[in-house]
Amino acid sequence: MAASSSLEEAFQKALPLELQGRFGTGPALEETLARLVTTAREAWPTLELEAPAFVAHAAERLQPGVELSTLHAADLWLALACLLGDPAALAAFDRTVLARVPAVLRGTLPAGLAEDDVLQGLRLKLFVRQGETAPQISSYSGRGPLVQWLRASAVRLTQDFARARKLEVSNPDDALADTPAVMVGAELGFLKDRYAADFKAAFQEALISLPPRDQNLMRLYYLDGSSPEEIGRLYQTHRTTVWRWLSACREALLAQTRKNLVARVKVSDAEVSSLMNAVHSQLDVSLSRMLRRP
C-alpha cells in the first residue's frame, strides 16, 4: 500500500492544474497507476526506472480528454529511460523503434539524402539538448504508439532537409556562419578587410555543402560542447572514430572554403595561403570560444 500511495502522490503533484481532480483519488487511481507500471515493467524488465518518477512523467504530459487506461505505458517507459540516457534503453530504441522508420521514408527522400542521414538527424533531435530546448523525446506523451510518433517526426525532418537544400547561401547555421569574422589575426588584417565579405560567403557555401552528418557533428562538438565520448554514444561508435570524423570535417570545410574563395575573387596563391593558414591554426580555438552555447 505504501508503494501505491507513493504513486498517487507523485502523480497528483505532477498533474497540470487544469487536470487536477480529473482522474479521481484513492484506491481506484492507485490501482490504475500500478497497472501502468506493471505493464511497462513487463515489457521492459531490464530497464530500471523508479515507479513514482514514471507516473510523474506521465502526469506532466497528460492532455485533456486522454484516459490513463489508454496510455501506451511500455512506450512511455522506454522513452523516459532514453531521456535519462540509459544505454540499454537507447539500444532498445534503435532496435525496436528506429529500425521501423526507414520503411516510411523510402520513396520520399530528396535526391542526395540517405536514410542514415535522416536517422542520425532523428537521434540528434530526440536525445540531444539543443541550447535551451529539451531533447524531443521528452515531448512524447504516450497518447499513441511510439513508432507512429517517431515516423511522423521522421517525415517532418525529411521535409526540413529538403527545404534546407533549397535555401539561399545566406541562410546557414547562424553561429557557424559567423565564424570567419573571429578567425583572422591582426597580422592579416589587410587581407581580412579586403576579402571579408567574399571569405564569409565562401565559408557559408562550404558549410552548406557539408553532408548532414558532418554539420551535425560540428554543431554537437563546437556549439553544444558535447565530448567525443558523448557523440560516440549517440552514433554508437568509439571516441577515436569521432575524432577522425571531426578532423575530416575541419579539413573538408577549409578545403572547400579555399576553393570557393579562389572561385569568387582574383587572389594570389600567397594571399589565399596566408589567409587559410591563419584560419587553420585558429579553427578549434575560435569555434570553441565563440560558438559554444551557454
CYANA upper distance limits for C-alpha pairs under 8 A (distance plus 0.5 A):
  1 MET  CA      5 SER  CA      6.56
  2 ALA  CA      6 SER  CA      6.70
  3 ALA  CA      7 LEU  CA      6.90
  4 SER  CA      8 GLU  CA      6.95
  4 SER  CA     30 GLU  CA      5.96
  4 SER  CA     31 GLU  CA      7.99
  4 SER  CA     33 LEU  CA      8.39
  4 SER  CA     34 ALA  CA      7.14
  5 SER  CA      9 GLU  CA      6.67
  5 SER  CA     30 GLU  CA      7.25
  6 SER  CA     10 ALA  CA      6.56
  6 SER  CA     52 PRO  CA      6.98
  7 LEU  CA     11 PHE  CA      6.54
  7 LEU  CA     30 GLU  CA      7.27
  7 LEU  CA     33 LEU  CA      7.26
  7 LEU  CA     34 ALA  CA      7.97
  7 LEU  CA     51 ALA  CA      7.44
  7 LEU  CA     52 PRO  CA      5.48
  7 LEU  CA     55 VAL  CA      7.12
  8 GLU  CA     12 GLN  CA      6.54
  8 GLU  CA     25 THR  CA      8.12
  8 GLU  CA     26 GLY  CA      8.34
  8 GLU  CA     29 LEU  CA      7.41
  8 GLU  CA     30 GLU  CA      6.20
  8 GLU  CA     33 LEU  CA      7.82
  9 GLU  CA     13 LYS  CA      6.68
 10 ALA  CA     14 ALA  CA      6.86
 10 ALA  CA     52 PRO  CA      6.02
 10 ALA  CA     53 ALA  CA      7.72
 10 ALA  CA     55 VAL  CA      7.28
 10 ALA  CA     56 ALA  CA      5.93
 11 PHE  CA     15 LEU  CA      6.59
 11 PHE  CA     52 PRO  CA      7.83
 11 PHE  CA     55 VAL  CA      5.98
 11 PHE  CA     56 ALA  CA      5.24
 11 PHE  CA     58 ALA  CA      8.38
 11 PHE  CA     59 ALA  CA      6.20
 12 GLN  CA     20 GLN  CA      7.84
 12 GLN  CA     56 ALA  CA      8.33
 12 GLN  CA     59 ALA  CA      8.09
 13 LYS  CA     56 ALA  CA      8.02
 14 ALA  CA     56 ALA  CA      5.72
 14 ALA  CA     57 HIS  CA      7.98
 14 ALA  CA     59 ALA  CA      6.12
 14 ALA  CA     60 GLU  CA      5.88
 15 LEU  CA     19 LEU  CA      6.96
 15 LEU  CA     20 GLN  CA      6.87
 15 LEU  CA     56 ALA  CA      7.92
 15 LEU  CA     59 ALA  CA      5.32
 15 LEU  CA     60 GLU  CA      5.89
 15 LEU  CA     62 LEU  CA      8.11
 16 PRO  CA     20 GLN  CA      7.04
 16 PRO  CA     59 ALA  CA      7.91
 16 PRO  CA     60 GLU  CA      6.74
 16 PRO  CA     62 LEU  CA      8.37
 19 LEU  CA     23 PHE  CA      8.39
 19 LEU  CA     64 PRO  CA      7.60
 21 GLY  CA     25 THR  CA      8.05
 23 PHE  CA     29 LEU  CA      7.36
 24 GLY  CA     28 ALA  CA      8.20
 24 GLY  CA     29 LEU  CA      6.78
 25 THR  CA     29 LEU  CA      5.91
 25 THR  CA     30 GLU  CA      8.08
 26 GLY  CA     30 GLU  CA      6.73
 27 PRO  CA     31 GLU  CA      6.48
 28 ALA  CA     32 THR  CA      6.82
 29 LEU  CA     33 LEU  CA      6.70
 30 GLU  CA     34 ALA  CA      6.56
 31 GLU  CA     35 ARG  CA      6.58
 32 THR  CA     36 LEU  CA      6.89
 32 THR  CA     68 LEU  CA      7.87
 32 THR  CA     69 SER  CA      7.68
 33 LEU  CA     37 VAL  CA      6.89
 33 LEU  CA     55 VAL  CA      7.45
 34 ALA  CA     38 THR  CA      6.64
 35 ARG  CA     39 THR  CA      6.58
 36 LEU  CA     40 ALA  CA      6.74
 36 LEU  CA     69 SER  CA      8.29
 36 LEU  CA     73 ALA  CA      6.21
 37 VAL  CA     41 ARG  CA      6.59
 37 VAL  CA     51 ALA  CA      6.92
 37 VAL  CA     54 PHE  CA      8.22
 37 VAL  CA     55 VAL  CA      8.25
 37 VAL  CA     73 ALA  CA      7.75
 38 THR  CA     42 GLU  CA      6.54
 39 THR  CA     43 ALA  CA      6.88
 39 THR  CA     73 ALA  CA      7.05
 39 THR  CA     74 ALA  CA      6.95
 40 ALA  CA     44 TRP  CA      6.69
 40 ALA  CA     73 ALA  CA      5.76
 40 ALA  CA     74 ALA  CA      4.53
 40 ALA  CA     75 ASP  CA      8.13
 40 ALA  CA     76 LEU  CA      8.45
 40 ALA  CA     77 TRP  CA      6.46
 41 ARG  CA     45 PRO  CA      5.56
 41 ARG  CA     47 LEU  CA      8.15
 41 ARG  CA     74 ALA  CA      7.83
 41 ARG  CA     77 TRP  CA      8.46
 43 ALA  CA     74 ALA  CA      6.39
 44 TRP  CA     74 ALA  CA      7.63
 44 TRP  CA     77 TRP  CA      8.42
 44 TRP  CA     78 LEU  CA      8.01
 47 LEU  CA     78 LEU  CA      8.26
 47 LEU  CA     81 ALA  CA      7.59
 47 LEU  CA     88 ALA  CA      7.61
 47 LEU  CA     89 ALA  CA      7.13
 48 GLU  CA     81 ALA  CA      8.35
 49 LEU  CA     53 ALA  CA      7.89
 49 LEU  CA     54 PHE  CA      7.48
 49 LEU  CA     77 TRP  CA      8.44
 49 LEU  CA     81 ALA  CA      7.55
 50 GLU  CA     54 PHE  CA      6.84
 51 ALA  CA     55 VAL  CA      6.86
 52 PRO  CA     56 ALA  CA      6.61
 53 ALA  CA     57 HIS  CA      6.57
 54 PHE  CA     58 ALA  CA      6.77
 54 PHE  CA     77 TRP  CA      7.42
 54 PHE  CA     80 LEU  CA      7.93
 55 VAL  CA     59 ALA  CA      6.54
 56 ALA  CA     60 GLU  CA      6.71
 57 HIS  CA     61 ARG  CA      7.24
 57 HIS  CA     80 LEU  CA      8.17
 58 ALA  CA     62 LEU  CA      6.88
 58 ALA  CA     76 LEU  CA      8.00
 58 ALA  CA    141 SER  CA      7.21
 58 ALA  CA    142 GLY  CA      8.15
 61 ARG  CA    139 SER  CA      7.91
 61 ARG  CA    140 TYR  CA      8.22
 61 ARG  CA    141 SER  CA      5.65
 62 LEU  CA     66 VAL  CA      7.30
 62 LEU  CA    141 SER  CA      7.12
 66 VAL  CA     70 THR  CA      7.72
 66 VAL  CA     71 LEU  CA      8.42
 66 VAL  CA    143 ARG  CA      7.84
 67 GLU  CA     71 LEU  CA      7.58
 70 THR  CA    143 ARG  CA      7.72
 71 LEU  CA    142 GLY  CA      5.74
 71 LEU  CA    143 ARG  CA      5.92
 71 LEU  CA    144 GLY  CA      7.81
 72 HIS  CA     76 LEU  CA      6.72
 72 HIS  CA    142 GLY  CA      5.41
 72 HIS  CA    143 ARG  CA      6.96
 72 HIS  CA    144 GLY  CA      6.99
 72 HIS  CA    145 PRO  CA      6.84
 73 ALA  CA     77 TRP  CA      6.55
 73 ALA  CA    142 GLY  CA      7.10
 74 ALA  CA     78 LEU  CA      6.82
 75 ASP  CA     79 ALA  CA      6.64
 75 ASP  CA    142 GLY  CA      7.06
 75 ASP  CA    145 PRO  CA      7.34
 75 ASP  CA    146 LEU  CA      6.21
 76 LEU  CA     80 LEU  CA      6.66
 76 LEU  CA    140 TYR  CA      7.79
 76 LEU  CA    141 SER  CA      7.36
 76 LEU  CA    142 GLY  CA      5.73
 76 LEU  CA    146 LEU  CA      8.22
 77 TRP  CA     81 ALA  CA      6.76
 78 LEU  CA     82 CYS  CA      6.71
 78 LEU  CA     89 ALA  CA      6.75
 78 LEU  CA     93 PHE  CA      7.84
 79 ALA  CA     83 LEU  CA      6.65
 79 ALA  CA    137 ILE  CA      6.85
 79 ALA  CA    138 SER  CA      7.95
 79 ALA  CA    140 TYR  CA      7.78
 80 LEU  CA     84 LEU  CA      6.76
 80 LEU  CA    137 ILE  CA      8.41
 80 LEU  CA    138 SER  CA      7.77
 81 ALA  CA     85 GLY  CA      6.97
 81 ALA  CA     86 ASP  CA      6.11
 81 ALA  CA     89 ALA  CA      6.26
 81 ALA  CA     90 LEU  CA      8.42
 82 CYS  CA     86 ASP  CA      6.08
 82 CYS  CA     87 PRO  CA      8.11
 82 CYS  CA     89 ALA  CA      5.82
 82 CYS  CA     90 LEU  CA      5.90
 82 CYS  CA     93 PHE  CA      8.22
 82 CYS  CA    127 PHE  CA      7.89
 82 CYS  CA    137 ILE  CA      8.29
 83 LEU  CA    127 PHE  CA      7.00
 83 LEU  CA    135 PRO  CA      7.95
 83 LEU  CA    137 ILE  CA      6.92
 83 LEU  CA    138 SER  CA      6.89
 85 GLY  CA     89 ALA  CA      8.13
 85 GLY  CA     90 LEU  CA      7.72
 86 ASP  CA     90 LEU  CA      6.81
 87 PRO  CA     91 ALA  CA      6.69
 88 ALA  CA     92 ALA  CA      6.61
 89 ALA  CA     93 PHE  CA      6.49
 90 LEU  CA     94 ASP  CA      6.81
 91 ALA  CA     95 ARG  CA      6.69
 92 ALA  CA     96 THR  CA      6.37
 92 ALA  CA     97 VAL  CA      8.26
 93 PHE  CA     97 VAL  CA      5.69
 93 PHE  CA     98 LEU  CA      6.68
 94 ASP  CA     98 LEU  CA      5.17
 94 ASP  CA     99 ALA  CA      6.42
 95 ARG  CA     99 ALA  CA      6.18
 96 THR  CA    100 ARG  CA      7.65
 97 VAL  CA    101 VAL  CA      7.75
 97 VAL  CA    146 LEU  CA      7.87
 97 VAL  CA    147 VAL  CA      5.99
 97 VAL  CA    150 LEU  CA      8.44
 98 LEU  CA    102 PRO  CA      8.50
 98 LEU  CA    119 LEU  CA      8.03
 98 LEU  CA    147 VAL  CA      8.00
 98 LEU  CA    150 LEU  CA      8.19
100 ARG  CA    104 VAL  CA      8.39
100 ARG  CA    147 VAL  CA      7.78
101 VAL  CA    105 LEU  CA      7.33
101 VAL  CA    147 VAL  CA      8.09
101 VAL  CA    150 LEU  CA      7.95
101 VAL  CA    151 ARG  CA      6.23
101 VAL  CA    154 ALA  CA      7.81
102 PRO  CA    106 ARG  CA      6.82
102 PRO  CA    115 GLU  CA      7.02
104 VAL  CA    151 ARG  CA      7.41
104 VAL  CA    155 VAL  CA      8.44
105 LEU  CA    109 LEU  CA      6.84
105 LEU  CA    115 GLU  CA      7.76
105 LEU  CA    154 ALA  CA      8.17
105 LEU  CA    155 VAL  CA      7.56
108 THR  CA    158 THR  CA      8.47
109 LEU  CA    113 LEU  CA      6.63
109 LEU  CA    114 ALA  CA      7.73
109 LEU  CA    115 GLU  CA      8.15
109 LEU  CA    158 THR  CA      7.16
110 PRO  CA    158 THR  CA      8.45
110 PRO  CA    162 ALA  CA      6.56
113 LEU  CA    117 ASP  CA      7.10
113 LEU  CA    118 VAL  CA      8.30
114 ALA  CA    118 VAL  CA      7.37
115 GLU  CA    119 LEU  CA      6.74
116 ASP  CA    120 GLN  CA      6.51
117 ASP  CA    121 GLY  CA      6.57
117 ASP  CA    212 PRO  CA      6.71
117 ASP  CA    213 ARG  CA      6.72
118 VAL  CA    122 LEU  CA      6.58
118 VAL  CA    154 ALA  CA      7.48
118 VAL  CA    157 LEU  CA      7.53
118 VAL  CA    158 THR  CA      7.05
119 LEU  CA    123 ARG  CA      6.82
119 LEU  CA    154 ALA  CA      8.24
120 GLN  CA    124 LEU  CA      6.84
120 GLN  CA    213 ARG  CA      7.63
120 GLN  CA    235 TYR  CA      7.97
121 GLY  CA    125 LYS  CA      6.85
121 GLY  CA    157 LEU  CA      8.14
121 GLY  CA    212 PRO  CA      8.29
121 GLY  CA    213 ARG  CA      8.09
121 GLY  CA    216 ASN  CA      8.04
122 LEU  CA    126 LEU  CA      6.39
122 LEU  CA    153 SER  CA      8.16
122 LEU  CA    154 ALA  CA      7.18
122 LEU  CA    157 LEU  CA      7.93
123 ARG  CA    127 PHE  CA      6.33
123 ARG  CA    128 VAL  CA      8.10
123 ARG  CA    234 LEU  CA      7.69
124 LEU  CA    128 VAL  CA      5.73
124 LEU  CA    216 ASN  CA      8.34
124 LEU  CA    234 LEU  CA      8.23
125 LYS  CA    129 ARG  CA      8.15
125 LYS  CA    130 GLN  CA      8.39
125 LYS  CA    135 PRO  CA      6.57
125 LYS  CA    136 GLN  CA      6.18
125 LYS  CA    137 ILE  CA      8.44
126 LEU  CA    135 PRO  CA      5.62
126 LEU  CA    136 GLN  CA      4.92
126 LEU  CA    137 ILE  CA      5.27
126 LEU  CA    138 SER  CA      8.42
127 PHE  CA    135 PRO  CA      5.48
127 PHE  CA    136 GLN  CA      7.23
127 PHE  CA    137 ILE  CA      6.94
128 VAL  CA    134 ALA  CA      8.07
128 VAL  CA    135 PRO  CA      5.67
129 ARG  CA    133 THR  CA      6.32
129 ARG  CA    134 ALA  CA      5.42
129 ARG  CA    135 PRO  CA      5.24
130 GLN  CA    134 ALA  CA      7.15
130 GLN  CA    135 PRO  CA      7.64
130 GLN  CA    224 ASP  CA      7.50
131 GLY  CA    224 ASP  CA      7.38
131 GLY  CA    293 ARG  CA      6.88
131 GLY  CA    294 PRO  CA      7.89
134 ALA  CA    138 SER  CA      7.40
135 PRO  CA    139 SER  CA      8.50
136 GLN  CA    140 TYR  CA      8.07
140 TYR  CA    146 LEU  CA      8.11
140 TYR  CA    149 TRP  CA      8.17
142 GLY  CA    146 LEU  CA      7.55
144 GLY  CA    148 GLN  CA      7.61
144 GLY  CA    149 TRP  CA      7.42
145 PRO  CA    149 TRP  CA      6.96
146 LEU  CA    150 LEU  CA      6.60
147 VAL  CA    151 ARG  CA      6.54
148 GLN  CA    152 ALA  CA      6.81
149 TRP  CA    153 SER  CA      6.98
150 LEU  CA    154 ALA  CA      6.63
151 ARG  CA    155 VAL  CA      6.79
152 ALA  CA    156 ARG  CA      6.85
153 SER  CA    157 LEU  CA      6.59
154 ALA  CA    158 THR  CA      6.62
155 VAL  CA    159 GLN  CA      6.82
156 ARG  CA    160 ASP  CA      6.72
157 LEU  CA    161 PHE  CA      6.70
158 THR  CA    162 ALA  CA      6.72
159 GLN  CA    163 ARG  CA      6.69
160 ASP  CA    164 ALA  CA      6.52
161 PHE  CA    165 ARG  CA      6.85
162 ALA  CA    166 LYS  CA      7.42
163 ARG  CA    167 LEU  CA      7.14
167 LEU  CA    171 ASN  CA      6.83
169 VAL  CA    201 ALA  CA      8.03
169 VAL  CA    204 GLN  CA      6.99
169 VAL  CA    205 GLU  CA      6.44
169 VAL  CA    208 ILE  CA      7.95
170 SER  CA    201 ALA  CA      8.19
170 SER  CA    204 GLN  CA      7.73
172 PRO  CA    176 LEU  CA      8.14
172 PRO  CA    177 ALA  CA      6.70
172 PRO  CA    204 GLN  CA      6.92
172 PRO  CA    207 LEU  CA      7.74
172 PRO  CA    208 ILE  CA      6.74
173 ASP  CA    177 ALA  CA      6.40
174 ASP  CA    178 ASP  CA      6.85
175 ALA  CA    179 THR  CA      7.48
175 ALA  CA    223 LEU  CA      8.49
175 ALA  CA    291 LEU  CA      6.51
176 LEU  CA    287 LEU  CA      8.39
176 LEU  CA    291 LEU  CA      7.46
177 ALA  CA    200 LYS  CA      7.82
177 ALA  CA    203 PHE  CA      7.56
177 ALA  CA    204 GLN  CA      6.01
177 ALA  CA    207 LEU  CA      8.11
178 ASP  CA    182 VAL  CA      8.29
178 ASP  CA    200 LYS  CA      8.00
179 THR  CA    183 MET  CA      7.09
179 THR  CA    286 SER  CA      7.99
179 THR  CA    287 LEU  CA      7.28
179 THR  CA    290 MET  CA      8.29
179 THR  CA    291 LEU  CA      8.29
180 PRO  CA    184 VAL  CA      7.62
180 PRO  CA    199 PHE  CA      7.76
180 PRO  CA    200 LYS  CA      6.31
180 PRO  CA    203 PHE  CA      7.75
180 PRO  CA    279 VAL  CA      8.37
181 ALA  CA    196 ALA  CA      8.18
181 ALA  CA    200 LYS  CA      8.03
182 VAL  CA    286 SER  CA      7.14
182 VAL  CA    290 MET  CA      8.30
183 MET  CA    278 ALA  CA      7.87
183 MET  CA    279 VAL  CA      6.03
183 MET  CA    282 GLN  CA      6.59
183 MET  CA    283 LEU  CA      7.36
183 MET  CA    286 SER  CA      6.63
184 VAL  CA    188 LEU  CA      6.93
184 VAL  CA    189 GLY  CA      7.71
184 VAL  CA    192 LYS  CA      7.29
184 VAL  CA    275 LEU  CA      7.77
184 VAL  CA    278 ALA  CA      6.54
184 VAL  CA    279 VAL  CA      6.54
184 VAL  CA    282 GLN  CA      8.37
185 GLY  CA    189 GLY  CA      7.08
185 GLY  CA    278 ALA  CA      7.46
188 LEU  CA    192 LYS  CA      6.86
188 LEU  CA    274 SER  CA      8.41
188 LEU  CA    275 LEU  CA      7.64
189 GLY  CA    193 ASP  CA      6.59
190 PHE  CA    194 ARG  CA      6.60
191 LEU  CA    195 TYR  CA      6.43
191 LEU  CA    196 ALA  CA      8.13
191 LEU  CA    271 GLU  CA      8.00
191 LEU  CA    275 LEU  CA      7.67
192 LYS  CA    196 ALA  CA      5.43
195 TYR  CA    199 PHE  CA      6.24
196 ALA  CA    200 LYS  CA      6.65
197 ALA  CA    201 ALA  CA      6.72
198 ASP  CA    202 ALA  CA      6.57
198 ASP  CA    261 LEU  CA      7.13
198 ASP  CA    264 ARG  CA      7.39
198 ASP  CA    265 VAL  CA      7.90
199 PHE  CA    203 PHE  CA      6.61
199 PHE  CA    257 THR  CA      8.18
199 PHE  CA    261 LEU  CA      6.51
200 LYS  CA    204 GLN  CA      6.63
201 ALA  CA    205 GLU  CA      6.65
202 ALA  CA    206 ALA  CA      6.70
202 ALA  CA    257 THR  CA      5.70
202 ALA  CA    258 ARG  CA      8.01
202 ALA  CA    260 ASN  CA      5.52
202 ALA  CA    261 LEU  CA      5.79
202 ALA  CA    264 ARG  CA      8.26
203 PHE  CA    207 LEU  CA      6.64
203 PHE  CA    253 LEU  CA      8.14
203 PHE  CA    254 LEU  CA      8.45
203 PHE  CA    256 GLN  CA      8.36
203 PHE  CA    257 THR  CA      5.46
203 PHE  CA    260 ASN  CA      8.23
204 GLN  CA    208 ILE  CA      6.77
205 GLU  CA    209 SER  CA      6.75
205 GLU  CA    257 THR  CA      7.97
205 GLU  CA    260 ASN  CA      7.97
206 ALA  CA    210 LEU  CA      7.15
206 ALA  CA    253 LEU  CA      6.32
206 ALA  CA    254 LEU  CA      8.39
206 ALA  CA    256 GLN  CA      5.81
206 ALA  CA    257 THR  CA      5.83
206 ALA  CA    260 ASN  CA      7.82
207 LEU  CA    215 GLN  CA      7.93
207 LEU  CA    253 LEU  CA      6.91
210 LEU  CA    214 ASP  CA      6.52
210 LEU  CA    215 GLN  CA      6.70
210 LEU  CA    249 CYS  CA      8.47
210 LEU  CA    252 ALA  CA      8.43
210 LEU  CA    253 LEU  CA      7.89
211 PRO  CA    215 GLN  CA      6.95
212 PRO  CA    216 ASN  CA      6.62
213 ARG  CA    217 LEU  CA      6.65
214 ASP  CA    218 MET  CA      6.82
214 ASP  CA    245 TRP  CA      8.27
214 ASP  CA    246 LEU  CA      8.26
214 ASP  CA    249 CYS  CA      6.55
215 GLN  CA    219 ARG  CA      6.79
216 ASN  CA    220 LEU  CA      6.61
217 LEU  CA    221 TYR  CA      6.61
217 LEU  CA    231 ILE  CA      8.31
217 LEU  CA    246 LEU  CA      7.47
218 MET  CA    222 TYR  CA      6.07
218 MET  CA    223 LEU  CA      7.69
218 MET  CA    246 LEU  CA      7.75
218 MET  CA    249 CYS  CA      8.24
219 ARG  CA    223 LEU  CA      5.32
219 ARG  CA    224 ASP  CA      6.79
220 LEU  CA    224 ASP  CA      5.46
220 LEU  CA    225 GLY  CA      6.75
220 LEU  CA    226 SER  CA      5.93
220 LEU  CA    231 ILE  CA      7.86
221 TYR  CA    225 GLY  CA      5.47
221 TYR  CA    226 SER  CA      5.44
221 TYR  CA    227 SER  CA      6.94
221 TYR  CA    228 PRO  CA      8.00
221 TYR  CA    231 ILE  CA      8.42
222 TYR  CA    226 SER  CA      8.16
222 TYR  CA    287 LEU  CA      6.47
222 TYR  CA    288 SER  CA      5.79
222 TYR  CA    291 LEU  CA      6.83
222 TYR  CA    292 ARG  CA      6.08
223 LEU  CA    287 LEU  CA      8.44
223 LEU  CA    288 SER  CA      7.86
223 LEU  CA    291 LEU  CA      5.82
223 LEU  CA    292 ARG  CA      4.58
223 LEU  CA    293 ARG  CA      6.03
224 ASP  CA    292 ARG  CA      6.32
224 ASP  CA    293 ARG  CA      6.35
225 GLY  CA    288 SER  CA      8.33
225 GLY  CA    292 ARG  CA      6.64
225 GLY  CA    293 ARG  CA      8.14
226 SER  CA    230 GLU  CA      6.47
226 SER  CA    231 ILE  CA      6.94
227 SER  CA    231 ILE  CA      6.73
228 PRO  CA    232 GLY  CA      6.32
228 PRO  CA    239 ARG  CA      5.49
228 PRO  CA    240 THR  CA      8.20
228 PRO  CA    242 VAL  CA      6.29
228 PRO  CA    243 TRP  CA      7.17
229 GLU  CA    233 ARG  CA      6.83
229 GLU  CA    238 HIS  CA      7.72
229 GLU  CA    239 ARG  CA      5.49
230 GLU  CA    234 LEU  CA      6.94
231 ILE  CA    235 TYR  CA      6.73
231 ILE  CA    239 ARG  CA      7.98
231 ILE  CA    242 VAL  CA      7.57
232 GLY  CA    236 GLN  CA      5.97
232 GLY  CA    237 THR  CA      5.25
232 GLY  CA    238 HIS  CA      5.86
232 GLY  CA    239 ARG  CA      5.74
232 GLY  CA    241 THR  CA      8.28
232 GLY  CA    242 VAL  CA      6.69
233 ARG  CA    237 THR  CA      6.86
233 ARG  CA    238 HIS  CA      8.17
237 THR  CA    241 THR  CA      7.16
237 THR  CA    242 VAL  CA      7.93
238 HIS  CA    242 VAL  CA      7.18
239 ARG  CA    243 TRP  CA      6.78
240 THR  CA    244 ARG  CA      6.85
241 THR  CA    245 TRP  CA      6.71
242 VAL  CA    246 LEU  CA      6.63
243 TRP  CA    247 SER  CA      6.62
244 ARG  CA    248 ALA  CA      6.65
245 TRP  CA    249 CYS  CA      6.64
246 LEU  CA    250 ARG  CA      6.73
247 SER  CA    251 GLU  CA      6.78
248 ALA  CA    252 ALA  CA      6.49
249 CYS  CA    253 LEU  CA      6.52
250 ARG  CA    254 LEU  CA      6.70
251 GLU  CA    255 ALA  CA      6.48
252 ALA  CA    256 GLN  CA      6.53
253 LEU  CA    257 THR  CA      6.55
254 LEU  CA    258 ARG  CA      6.66
254 LEU  CA    276 MET  CA      7.86
254 LEU  CA    280 HIS  CA      7.79
255 ALA  CA    259 LYS  CA      6.77
256 GLN  CA    260 ASN  CA      6.51
257 THR  CA    261 LEU  CA      6.54
258 ARG  CA    262 VAL  CA      6.70
258 ARG  CA    272 VAL  CA      7.78
258 ARG  CA    276 MET  CA      7.47
259 LYS  CA    263 ALA  CA      6.79
260 ASN  CA    264 ARG  CA      6.73
261 LEU  CA    265 VAL  CA      6.76
262 VAL  CA    266 LYS  CA      7.09
262 VAL  CA    267 VAL  CA      6.92
262 VAL  CA    272 VAL  CA      8.22
267 VAL  CA    271 GLU  CA      6.96
267 VAL  CA    272 VAL  CA      6.94
268 SER  CA    272 VAL  CA      6.75
269 ASP  CA    273 SER  CA      6.39
270 ALA  CA    274 SER  CA      6.64
271 GLU  CA    275 LEU  CA      6.70
272 VAL  CA    276 MET  CA      6.51
273 SER  CA    277 ASN  CA      6.40
274 SER  CA    278 ALA  CA      6.78
275 LEU  CA    279 VAL  CA      6.81
276 MET  CA    280 HIS  CA      6.46
277 ASN  CA    281 SER  CA      6.66
278 ALA  CA    282 GLN  CA      6.88
279 VAL  CA    283 LEU  CA      6.27
282 GLN  CA    286 SER  CA      6.25
283 LEU  CA    287 LEU  CA      6.51
284 ASP  CA    288 SER  CA      6.44
285 VAL  CA    289 ARG  CA      6.50
286 SER  CA    290 MET  CA      6.22
286 SER  CA    291 LEU  CA      8.18
287 LEU  CA    291 LEU  CA      5.74
287 LEU  CA    292 ARG  CA      7.71
288 SER  CA    292 ARG  CA      6.05
